[in-house]
Amino acid sequence: MTADGREVTQLTDNPAIDDYPVWSRDGRSIAFVSDRDGNNEIYIMNADGTNPRNLTNHPAFDISPAWSPDGQQIAFASYRYDTLEICAVNVDGSNFRRLTNDPAFNWGPAWSPDGRRIAFVSGDSEKRAHIQTVYFTIANTFLSGEDITSIVESIEKICVINTDGSELKTLTANALFSIREPVWSPDGRRIAVVSDRDDIHEIYIMNSDGTNPMNITKNPKGNFCPDWR
């Protein structure tokens, strides 16, 4: 649609679920997730909806597409391993590579403006598995669905890794609240995130090394999906 909300144009038209669209920086292409081939895959199409093509084409599901600043690569999360891992591939389908390799669930990649690093969300798979086991055992007695969702989310943290898979670093780590949805500032000096550290989801800005987090929304309603202009 146009920026004023008018001239809405349907870009995809099939029985499948198409979601999580992401613009390329030059505005000529859109990456998105679709299950039109039987499972979640990363697709790329022209900005007018023409020429959709399956980029990942793998029996395991792939989610969370993110364009590199130069528009030549897509980072995404893949379940083709024992857990969700951050991977990347060229937009022509070549040079697939796995960037993370650890027991955690990793998703939501975001490229730094210089194209050298990727921030992402990471969750502790061992804690998650243990919590799920306990939940399904005693759910009817002690915990509600909302309880387990809150507990599982509380182990989400923000990590960063070089685009060659080296120098994995944790920027945030706290077992009492979740942090997710990282978005780099245009100058690469800060990262906006969503956190429930104040008992409700708020938008925070922190330095790119994870220091000096600051709540910028501060209201009693949930806040999500930050972006920079």
Secondary structure as UniProt FT lines:
FT   TURN            3..4
FT   STRAND          18..23
FT   TURN            25..26
FT   STRAND          29..34
FT   TURN            36..37
FT   STRAND          41..46
FT   TURN            47..48
FT   STRAND          53..54
FT   STRAND          62..67
FT   TURN            69..70
FT   STRAND          73..78
FT   STRAND          85..90
FT   TURN            91..92
FT   STRAND          97..98
FT   STRAND          105..111
FT   TURN            113..114
FT   STRAND          117..123
FT   HELIX           125..138
FT   TURN            139..142
FT   HELIX           145..153
FT   TURN            154..155
FT   STRAND          156..162
FT   TURN            163..164
FT   STRAND          169..170
FT   TURN            175..176
FT   STRAND          179..184
FT   TURN            186..187
FT   STRAND          190..195
FT   TURN            197..198
FT   STRAND          202..207
FT   TURN            208..209
FT   STRAND          214..215
//
